Amino acid sequence: MDMASSLILIANPGSASRKYALFADQRPRATLHFEWQDSAVICTLRRGSEQHAIPTTIPKLEVAASEVISLLHAQGVLKKTEQIDRIGLRIVAPGSYFLRDHVVDDDFAARLQAAESRAPLHITATLHELQTLREQFKTATIMGISDSAFHASKPDYAWNYGISLALADQHDIKRFGYHGLSVASVVHTLLKAEKLSPKLVVCHLGSGVSVTAVHGGKSIDTTMGYSPLEGVIMSTRSGSIDPTALRVLKEISNWDDDAVEKELNTNSGLLGLGGSGDVRELLQREAAGDHNAHLALQTYVFSIQKAIGSMAAALGGLDTLVFTGTVGERSAPIRERIMDRLQYLDLLLDTEANEALVPDITRLAVVSRLAHSKPVYVLPTDEAREMMHHF
């Protein structure tokens, strides 16, 4: 099919938002971002340099896809005579099957349904999204685009846990990794700008957090593992935790497996430590003297610092550090705190450049001290464009 003659819609369902991007002739026409704000679902439309909020009447994020066509028509983005014939859907799911992109059919849907209990925070949202997309776009071809595929280049020893290899192979228990589309977007942007170094560490800091080691443009290790729950402390996710501590937690709380899964995914991380999963709120409360907010941020930053060190060790050194994701792009205080312990890696922050950086950056920015530090960049990730390139 000639890509230039068709429209592609990219759907990126998250645990706390729904993102859509419409491409025509490989160029973005507009993006839609649905999220809760003041007890209502608000849609933010971006078209070129323009941006404005659109109130909606939808009761929940799960049905946001049902409003996409009408909103695009109402805003003059999509003509009544135009038809979206291909859709890319971001897939975050454990298993070797999901290390590749697949055309969505009944078999794919059944496999995704079967994997729901292994990563419920993401797969449940994706299943809702898939159902709505199939109802709204009956003639469109939907492609499930793997968020793990970028990590398929990892060496054999970076895939394994310290459990029986026979058991792990039999049940497909491996460290698959996630945020692959985001990291791939960073790599391709740096490559285009002729700034891709051999040894790169990418910190994706959003509601989910991961740190990835990239050698020669390919992933060699990442902090997320079998599911997106493993790794560093996140907004509402615990990150890595001792299984014995989990067993004790289950016993004393009288929880079943589903209750434990919910606790670790939705009530832990920054939220569990400090009472909020929003870094901005925690910074405000910390400034007002809130000890728990301060402790939560300290623990969060320390977790990320350790992860950067481990990825540098995996690379045998580090040439470049990149911050991306909502927090990585927008929070100067968090970047500064993370950088505070990284002098041993020859990474030095330019405080003025860091603080002067606007929250909604649109291109690569340097926040390291020129001539005194290895490069540290802040770079907006573009998962939608990365997904579009998979067609």
C-alpha positions in Angstrom: 0.0 0.0 0.0 1.3 3.5 -0.9 1.8 5.3 2.5 1.5 8.7 0.8 -2.1 7.9 -0.2 -3.3 6.9 3.3 -3.9 8.2 6.8 -2.4 6.6 9.8 -3.8 7.0 13.4 -1.4 6.2 16.2 -3.0 5.2 19.5 -1.0 5.2 22.7 -3.1 4.1 25.7 -1.5 4.6 29.1 -2.7 3.9 32.6 -3.5 7.6 33.2 -4.0 9.0 29.7 -4.9 8.3 26.1 -2.8 9.8 23.3 -3.5 9.9 19.6 -1.6 11.2 16.6 -2.9 11.5 13.0 -0.3 11.3 10.2 -0.8 12.0 6.5 2.0 11.6 4.0 4.3 10.6 6.9 3.7 14.1 8.4 1.8 14.8 11.6 -1.5 16.6 11.2 -2.5 16.8 14.9 -2.3 15.1 18.2 -5.0 14.5 20.8 -4.2 13.9 24.5 -7.0 12.9 26.9 -6.5 13.0 30.6 -8.4 13.7 33.9 -8.4 17.3 35.0 -10.6 18.7 37.8 -12.8 15.6 37.8 -13.5 15.7 34.1 -11.8 14.2 31.0 -10.1 17.0 29.0 -8.7 16.7 25.5 -5.7 18.8 24.5 -5.4 19.3 20.7 -2.0 20.2 19.2 -1.8 21.2 15.5 1.5 22.6 14.4 2.4 25.3 16.9 -1.1 25.7 18.1 -2.5 24.0 21.2 -5.8 24.3 23.1 -7.9 22.3 25.5 -11.3 20.9 24.4 -13.8 19.9 27.0 -15.4 16.5 26.5 -18.5 14.7 27.9 -17.0 11.2 28.0 -17.3 9.6 31.4 -14.0 7.7 31.4 -10.7 7.4 29.5 -11.5 3.9 28.3 -13.9 5.3 25.7 -11.7 8.2 24.5 -11.1 6.5 21.1 -14.9 6.8 20.4 -14.5 10.6 20.3 -11.4 10.8 18.1 -13.2 11.0 14.7 -15.8 13.5 15.8 -13.2 15.7 17.4 -10.9 15.6 14.4 -13.9 16.5 12.2 -15.1 19.3 14.5 -11.6 20.8 14.6 -11.2 20.7 10.9 -8.3 18.3 11.1 -10.0 15.5 9.1 -12.3 15.9 6.2 -15.6 14.0 6.1 -14.4 12.4 2.8 -11.2 11.1 4.3 -10.8 7.7 5.9 -8.3 6.4 8.3 -7.2 3.0 7.0 -4.4 2.1 9.3 -4.0 2.3 13.0 -0.9 1.7 15.2 -1.5 0.6 18.7 1.3 0.5 21.3 1.6 -2.9 23.0 3.1 -3.2 26.4 3.0 -6.9 27.3 5.4 -9.6 28.5 6.2 -12.6 26.3 8.4 -13.5 23.3 5.3 -13.2 21.1 5.0 -9.5 21.9 8.7 -8.8 21.0 7.5 -8.3 17.4 4.8 -6.2 15.7 1.7 -8.0 14.7 -1.4 -7.3 12.6 -4.3 -7.4 15.1 -6.6 -10.3 14.5 -8.6 -12.6 16.8 -5.5 -14.7 17.7 -3.6 -11.6 18.7 -6.5 -10.3 20.8 -6.8 -13.7 22.5 -3.0 -13.8 23.3 -3.2 -10.3 24.7 -6.2 -11.2 26.9 -4.3 -14.3 28.2 -1.4 -12.0 29.2 -3.6 -9.5 31.1 -2.8 -10.8 34.5 0.9 -10.5 33.9 0.9 -6.7 33.4 -2.7 -5.5 34.2 -1.9 -1.8 34.5 -1.1 -1.6 30.8 -2.8 -4.5 29.2 -6.2 -3.8 30.7 -6.1 -0.3 29.2 -4.9 -1.7 25.9 -7.7 -4.3 25.7 -10.3 -1.5 26.3 -8.6 0.6 23.6 -8.5 -2.3 21.1 -12.2 -3.0 21.6 -13.1 0.6 21.0 -10.8 1.0 18.0 -12.3 -2.1 16.4 -15.8 -0.8 16.9 -15.0 2.7 15.6 -12.7 1.8 12.7 -14.3 -1.4 11.3 -12.4 -1.3 8.0 -9.0 -0.2 9.3 -6.0 -2.5 9.6 -4.7 -2.3 13.2 -1.1 -3.0 13.9 0.0 -3.9 17.4 3.4 -2.2 17.7 5.7 -3.7 20.3 7.1 -1.5 23.0 9.7 -4.2 23.8 11.1 -4.8 20.3 13.9 -2.3 20.6 15.3 -4.4 23.5 15.5 -7.6 21.3 19.1 -6.7 20.6 20.2 -7.4 24.3 22.9 -10.0 24.8 21.8 -13.4 26.1 23.0 -12.8 29.6 20.9 -9.6 29.9 17.7 -11.6 29.5 17.9 -14.0 32.4 16.9 -14.0 36.0 18.7 -16.3 38.4 16.2 -19.1 38.2 16.3 -22.4 36.4 16.9 -21.7 32.7 14.7 -24.7 31.8 11.9 -23.4 33.9 12.3 -19.8 32.5 12.4 -21.1 28.9 9.4 -23.3 29.4 7.2 -20.5 30.8 8.8 -17.6 28.8 10.0 -15.7 31.9 12.6 -13.3 30.6 13.6 -9.7 31.1 11.8 -8.3 28.1 12.1 -4.5 28.9 9.8 -1.7 27.9 9.9 2.0 26.9 11.5 0.7 23.8 9.7 3.1 21.5 10.7 6.0 23.6 14.4 5.0 23.6 14.3 4.3 19.9 12.9 7.8 19.3 15.8 9.2 21.3 18.4 7.2 19.4 17.0 8.2 16.0 16.8 11.9 16.9 20.4 11.8 18.1 21.5 9.9 15.0 19.8 12.5 12.8 21.5 15.3 14.7 24.9 13.5 14.4 25.1 13.3 18.2 24.7 9.6 18.8 27.7 8.4 20.8 28.7 4.8 21.2 27.8 4.5 24.9 24.5 6.2 25.7 22.3 6.0 28.8 18.6 7.1 28.4 16.5 8.0 31.4 12.8 7.9 30.6 11.2 9.6 33.5 7.4 9.7 33.4 4.6 7.9 35.3 6.7 4.9 34.4 10.5 5.2 34.8 13.2 3.2 33.2 17.0 3.6 32.5 18.4 2.0 29.4 22.0 1.3 28.2 22.4 1.7 24.5 25.6 0.7 22.7 26.1 1.7 19.1 22.4 2.5 18.8 21.2 -0.8 20.2 19.8 -1.7 23.6 22.1 -3.9 25.7 20.2 -3.6 29.0 17.3 -1.8 30.7 15.9 -1.6 34.2 12.4 -2.9 33.4 12.2 -6.7 33.1 9.4 -9.2 32.8 6.8 -6.5 33.3 6.9 -2.7 33.5 6.8 -3.1 37.3 10.5 -4.0 37.7 13.3 -1.5 38.1 13.4 1.9 39.7 10.8 3.6 41.8 8.0 5.2 39.7 5.0 7.4 40.1 2.7 4.7 41.6 4.7 1.6 40.9 7.1 0.1 43.5 9.9 -0.9 41.2 11.9 -3.9 42.2 11.1 -5.5 45.6 12.3 -8.6 47.5 9.8 -11.4 46.9 10.1 -12.4 50.5 8.9 -9.0 51.6 5.9 -9.5 49.2 5.1 -12.8 50.9 5.1 -11.2 54.3 3.0 -8.3 53.0 0.4 -10.7 51.7 0.3 -12.6 55.0 -0.1 -9.6 57.3 -2.6 -7.8 55.0 -4.5 -11.0 54.0 -4.2 -10.1 50.4 -4.6 -12.3 47.3 -2.4 -12.0 44.3 -4.7 -9.5 42.6 -4.6 -7.3 45.6 -0.8 -7.4 45.8 -0.6 -6.6 42.1 -2.8 -3.6 42.5 -0.9 -2.4 45.6 2.5 -2.5 43.8 1.2 -1.0 40.5 -1.2 1.7 41.7 -0.6 2.5 45.4 3.2 2.4 45.7 6.2 4.3 44.4 6.1 8.0 45.0 2.4 7.8 45.9 3.1 5.2 48.6 6.2 6.9 50.0 5.0 10.5 49.9 1.2 10.5 49.4 1.3 11.7 45.8 2.5 10.3 42.5 2.9 13.8 41.0 6.5 15.1 41.3 5.3 18.7 41.1 3.0 18.3 44.1 5.8 16.6 46.1 8.2 19.4 45.3 5.7 22.0 46.5 5.0 20.0 49.7 8.7 19.5 50.3 9.3 23.2 50.1 6.6 23.7 52.7 8.4 21.4 55.1 6.7 18.1 54.4 9.1 15.3 55.5 7.4 12.5 53.7 7.5 14.4 50.4 11.2 15.0 50.9 11.9 11.4 51.7 9.9 10.2 48.7 11.8 12.4 46.3 15.2 11.5 47.9 14.4 7.8 47.5 13.2 8.3 44.0 16.3 10.2 42.9 18.6 7.7 44.6 16.9 4.9 42.8 17.5 6.6 39.5 21.1 7.5 40.3 21.9 3.8 41.1 20.3 2.7 37.9 22.4 5.1 35.8 25.5 3.7 37.5 24.4 0.1 36.7 23.8 1.0 33.1 27.1 2.8 32.8 28.7 -0.4 34.2 26.9 -2.5 31.6 28.3 -0.2 28.9 31.8 -0.2 30.4 31.6 3.6 30.6 29.3 6.3 29.5 29.6 8.9 26.7 26.2 10.6 26.8 23.2 10.9 29.2 19.7 11.8 28.0 16.6 12.8 30.0 13.3 12.2 28.4 9.7 11.5 29.4 7.3 14.0 31.1 9.4 14.4 34.3 12.7 14.2 32.5 11.7 16.9 30.0 9.9 19.2 32.4 11.4 19.0 35.9 14.6 21.0 36.3 14.8 20.3 40.0 14.7 16.5 39.5 17.4 16.6 36.8 19.6 18.7 39.0 19.2 16.3 42.0 19.9 13.2 39.8 23.0 14.9 38.4 24.3 15.7 41.9 26.0 12.3 42.3 27.2 11.7 38.8 30.4 13.7 38.8 32.3 10.4 38.9 31.0 9.7 35.4 32.3 13.1 34.2 28.8 14.5 34.1 28.4 18.1 35.3 25.2 20.1 35.1 25.0 23.6 33.8 22.6 24.9 36.4 21.6 28.0 34.5 20.9 26.1 31.3 19.0 23.5 33.2 16.8 26.0 35.0 16.2 28.1 31.9 14.9 25.2 29.9 11.2 25.6 29.2 9.0 22.7 30.3 7.5 22.0 26.9 10.7 21.7 24.9 10.3 20.7 21.3 13.9 19.9 20.4 17.2 18.6 21.8 18.7 20.8 24.5 22.1 20.7 26.2 22.2 21.0 30.0 25.8 20.0 30.7 28.8 22.3 31.1 30.4 22.7 27.8 34.1 21.7 27.7 33.9 20.4 31.3 31.4 17.5 31.0 30.3 14.7 28.8 27.1 15.7 27.0 23.8 15.7 28.9 20.7 16.3 26.8 17.1 16.8 27.5 15.1 15.5 24.6 11.3 15.2 24.0 10.4 11.6 23.1 8.2 11.1 20.1 6.7 7.6 20.4 3.9 8.4 17.9 6.4 9.2 15.1 8.4 6.2 16.0 5.3 4.0 15.8 4.4 5.5 12.4 7.8 4.4 11.1 6.9 0.8 11.9 4.4 0.7 9.0 
